[in-house]
Amino acid sequence: MAYEKQYGDAVRASVEMVYGAGFLSPGGAAKVGRILDGLAIEGRDVLDLGCGPGGAAVALAGDLGARRVLGIDVEAGTLERAAETVAAAGLADRITLKLVEPGPLPLPDGSFDVVFSKDVIAHVTDKDTLYGEILRVLRPGGAFAGSDWMKGGDGPLSKAFNDWWEQLGSSGLRFDVVTADASARGLEAAGFEEVEVRDHSDWTLREGRRNLESILGPDRETLLEKKASRASRSGPARALPRSTAATCCTATCGHTVPHDAGRAFDGDRPMSGPVGTARRYGGHTD
């Protein structure tokens, strides 16, 4: 099945208004640092998996000192926006952007010291295959760190979460969220070691309240003016969801040579965090 674009210009611009230039999920550059807490990337080669409009790539290279960052994404329009973000930061010499197709990563084995992902893998249905691809492109001793949206358990979802899910669908966004335990098992099955799960739901709730207060308070008129301006150029924007909570998770991965500890991802309470030695990522949950 051909990939259907999810982040059109109007949706992307609206989300960036809320979460900050270059970001399509909460926390901005500070969240990038939070995901990588305890994992030094200075002087290392980093893959930004699902780089979006470029904010995380800029934080990885500019704030955290990565030697080289390759940002990959499946949406051409989003990469065009990322190129603007990278150019504005003056980091085009250290950040490369690449359009890819969904599926196997078109990258050589053992290409990166760190694979990073911020709230992206929830869009992917075949997570097990992706975990294997992440491990494949990591060098021995490398780490995977990320965050994502996850379910808080296997039981029925809350009404609040289902309402939020409907809003996501109305904006054209599609997610396949799983629990943190399922994520950890998937990473371990792929060959990651020392998988660590971190629940960042409380942080995500605080961030969501702050975003909501901004939207309904001092930034309301500015946001409405920008939205109207964007809509006049791009067509009417679809309704966008309000963010809720998040969770965090981490792991370590292994090749024949053991990897250093890394991180994993976030998740229905929406979660966020890292996996790795493979580390993995964290999550936000319901």
matplotlib code that plots the C-alpha trace (Angstrom):
import matplotlib.pyplot as plt

x = [0.0, 1.4, 2.2, -0.4, 1.0, -0.1, 1.6, 0.4, 1.5, -1.5, -1.3, 2.5, 2.4, -0.4, 1.5, 4.7, 2.8, 2.0, 5.2, 7.8, 9.6, 11.0, 8.9, 5.8, 5.5, 5.9, 9.1, 11.3, 15.0, 14.8, 12.9, 15.7, 18.2, 15.8, 15.6, 19.4, 20.1, 23.1, 24.1, 26.8, 26.6, 29.3, 31.6, 29.4, 27.4, 23.7, 20.7, 17.5, 14.8, 11.7, 13.4, 10.2, 10.8, 14.3, 14.2, 15.6, 18.4, 19.5, 19.4, 21.5, 24.2, 24.0, 23.2, 24.6, 27.6, 26.9, 29.7, 27.3, 23.5, 21.5, 17.8, 15.5, 11.7, 9.0, 7.4, 9.0, 7.2, 8.3, 11.9, 11.7, 10.7, 13.6, 16.0, 14.8, 15.3, 18.8, 19.8, 18.5, 20.7, 23.8, 24.3, 24.0, 27.6, 26.8, 23.2, 22.1, 18.5, 17.2, 13.8, 13.1, 10.3, 8.6, 10.2, 13.9, 16.3, 18.3, 21.5, 24.6, 25.1, 27.0, 26.7, 25.9, 26.9, 23.4, 19.9, 17.5, 13.7, 11.3, 7.7, 7.8, 7.6, 3.9, 3.2, 4.8, 2.7, 5.5, 7.6, 9.5, 11.0, 12.0, 13.7, 15.8, 16.7, 17.7, 20.0, 21.4, 22.6, 24.1, 27.8, 29.0, 28.7, 26.0, 22.8, 19.2, 17.4, 13.9, 10.5, 6.9, 3.2, 2.1, -0.8, -0.8, -2.0, -3.9, -7.3, -10.0, -8.8, -10.2, -12.9, -10.4, -7.9, -10.5, -11.7, -8.1, -7.7, -10.7, -9.2, -6.0, -7.9, -9.8, -6.5, -5.3, -2.8, -2.6, -1.0, -0.5, 0.3, 1.4, 2.3, 5.8, 6.1, 5.3, 7.9, 10.6, 9.8, 10.1, 13.5, 14.8, 13.6, 15.4, 18.7, 18.8, 20.1, 19.5, 16.2, 15.0, 11.5, 10.9, 7.5, 7.4, 3.6, 3.7, 6.1, 3.9, 0.8, 2.6, 3.8, 0.3, -1.2, 1.4, 0.7, -3.1, -2.7, -0.6, -3.2, -6.1, -4.3, -1.6, -0.8, -4.3, -4.7, -1.3, -1.9, -5.3, -3.8, -1.0, -3.5, -5.7, -2.7, -1.5, -5.1, -5.3, -2.2, -2.6, -6.3, -8.3, -6.5, -8.0, -8.8, -5.7, -5.7, -4.7, -1.8, -2.3, 0.2, 3.4, 5.7, 9.3, 11.3, 15.0, 17.1, 20.5, 21.3, 23.8, 25.6, 28.2, 30.1, 28.0, 26.6, 26.7, 23.5, 21.2, 17.4, 13.9, 10.5, 7.3, 3.7, -1.8, -0.8, 1.3, 5.0, 8.4, 12.1, 15.1, 16.2, 19.5, 23.2, 21.1, 19.1, 15.6, 13.0, 10.4, 6.7, 3.5, 0.4, -3.3]
y = [0.0, 3.4, 5.8, 8.5, 11.9, 12.8, 16.1, 18.6, 22.2, 23.4, 20.6, 20.9, 24.7, 24.5, 21.9, 23.9, 26.9, 24.9, 22.9, 25.3, 25.8, 22.5, 20.3, 18.2, 16.9, 18.3, 19.5, 21.0, 20.9, 20.4, 17.1, 16.0, 16.5, 14.7, 11.6, 11.5, 12.1, 10.1, 9.3, 11.5, 12.1, 14.7, 13.8, 10.9, 10.1, 10.2, 9.0, 11.1, 8.6, 10.5, 13.9, 15.9, 19.7, 19.6, 20.8, 17.7, 17.4, 21.0, 20.2, 17.0, 18.8, 22.3, 21.9, 18.4, 18.3, 15.4, 15.2, 14.3, 14.0, 12.3, 13.2, 10.9, 11.2, 9.8, 13.2, 15.5, 18.6, 18.0, 17.7, 20.9, 22.6, 20.8, 22.2, 25.7, 24.9, 23.6, 26.5, 29.0, 27.4, 27.5, 23.7, 22.5, 21.4, 18.9, 17.9, 16.0, 15.3, 12.3, 11.3, 7.6, 5.2, 3.3, 0.0, -1.1, 1.7, 2.5, 2.7, 0.5, -1.8, -0.2, 3.4, 5.2, 5.4, 6.5, 6.2, 8.8, 9.0, 11.5, 10.5, 8.8, 5.0, 5.3, 6.0, 2.6, -0.6, -3.1, -2.0, -5.3, -5.0, -1.4, -2.4, -4.9, -2.2, 0.2, -2.4, -3.2, 0.4, 0.8, 0.2, -2.2, -0.3, 2.0, 3.0, 3.7, 6.5, 7.7, 8.7, 7.9, 7.8, 4.5, 2.8, 2.5, -1.1, -3.8, -2.9, -0.6, 2.8, 5.8, 8.1, 11.0, 8.9, 7.8, 11.4, 12.4, 9.5, 10.7, 14.2, 12.7, 10.9, 14.0, 15.7, 12.9, 11.6, 7.8, 6.0, 2.4, 2.7, -0.3, -0.6, 0.1, -3.6, -4.6, -2.1, -3.5, -7.1, -6.0, -4.4, -7.4, -9.7, -7.6, -8.1, -5.1, -5.6, -3.7, -2.3, 0.4, 1.9, 5.3, 6.7, 10.5, 10.8, 13.3, 15.5, 15.2, 16.2, 19.3, 20.2, 19.7, 22.0, 24.6, 24.3, 24.6, 27.6, 29.3, 28.4, 29.7, 32.6, 35.1, 33.4, 32.8, 35.8, 35.3, 31.6, 32.4, 35.1, 32.7, 29.9, 32.2, 33.3, 29.8, 28.7, 31.5, 30.1, 26.4, 25.8, 25.1, 23.3, 20.2, 20.0, 19.2, 17.2, 18.5, 16.6, 14.6, 12.5, 10.6, 7.8, 6.9, 3.7, 2.7, -0.3, -1.4, -3.3, -5.9, -7.2, -9.8, -7.2, -6.0, -2.5, 0.2, 1.0, 3.2, 4.0, 3.4, 5.3, 6.8, 6.0, 5.7, 7.5, 9.0, 8.1, 9.4, 8.4, 6.3, 2.6, 1.2, -1.9, -1.0, 1.6, 2.3, 5.0, 6.4, 7.1, 9.0, 7.0, 7.2]
z = [0.0, -1.0, 1.8, 2.4, 3.5, 7.0, 7.7, 5.0, 5.2, 7.2, 9.8, 10.1, 10.5, 13.1, 15.2, 15.0, 16.3, 19.5, 20.0, 18.5, 15.2, 13.9, 16.2, 15.8, 19.3, 22.8, 24.6, 21.8, 22.2, 26.0, 25.3, 23.0, 25.8, 28.2, 25.9, 25.6, 29.3, 30.3, 26.7, 25.3, 21.6, 21.2, 18.3, 17.3, 14.1, 14.7, 12.7, 13.4, 12.5, 11.3, 11.6, 10.8, 10.3, 11.6, 15.2, 16.8, 14.2, 15.0, 18.7, 18.2, 16.2, 17.6, 21.3, 21.9, 19.6, 17.3, 14.7, 11.9, 11.8, 9.0, 9.2, 7.3, 6.7, 4.5, 3.6, 1.1, 2.3, 5.9, 4.7, 2.8, 6.0, 7.8, 5.2, 6.2, 9.9, 9.3, 7.1, 9.7, 12.3, 10.1, 10.4, 6.8, 6.9, 9.7, 9.0, 5.9, 5.1, 3.1, 1.8, 2.2, 1.5, 4.4, 4.9, 5.2, 5.9, 2.7, 4.8, 5.2, 8.2, 11.1, 9.9, 13.2, 16.8, 17.9, 16.4, 17.8, 17.4, 18.9, 18.9, 15.5, 15.8, 16.9, 13.2, 12.3, 12.2, 11.7, 14.7, 15.0, 11.5, 12.2, 15.5, 13.6, 11.0, 13.8, 15.2, 11.8, 11.1, 14.6, 15.1, 17.8, 21.1, 19.6, 21.2, 20.3, 22.2, 21.6, 22.9, 21.7, 22.4, 24.1, 25.7, 29.5, 29.5, 27.5, 28.9, 27.5, 26.6, 28.5, 27.0, 27.0, 25.1, 22.6, 22.1, 21.5, 19.0, 17.0, 16.8, 15.5, 12.8, 11.8, 11.2, 8.9, 11.4, 11.9, 14.8, 16.0, 19.7, 21.9, 25.6, 26.9, 27.8, 24.2, 23.0, 25.4, 24.3, 20.6, 21.2, 23.1, 20.4, 17.8, 19.8, 22.0, 25.6, 28.8, 27.7, 30.1, 30.2, 31.6, 32.2, 31.3, 31.6, 34.4, 32.5, 29.4, 31.3, 32.7, 29.2, 27.8, 30.4, 29.6, 25.9, 26.5, 28.7, 26.0, 23.3, 25.3, 26.9, 25.7, 22.4, 21.3, 19.0, 17.5, 16.8, 15.2, 13.0, 11.8, 11.2, 9.1, 7.2, 6.5, 5.6, 3.0, 1.3, 1.9, 2.1, 5.3, 8.1, 9.6, 13.3, 15.4, 18.6, 22.0, 23.5, 26.7, 28.7, 28.0, 29.1, 28.8, 28.0, 27.5, 26.3, 25.2, 21.9, 20.9, 17.8, 18.1, 20.1, 23.1, 22.8, 25.4, 27.2, 25.2, 25.3, 23.9, 23.6, 24.9, 24.8, 25.8, 28.5, 25.8, 26.9, 26.1, 26.8, 25.4, 24.5, 23.8, 24.2, 22.7, 24.4, 23.4, 24.1, 26.5, 26.4, 27.3, 28.3, 29.1]

ax = plt.figure().add_subplot(projection="3d")
ax.plot(x, y, z, "-o")
ax.set_aspect("equal")
plt.show()
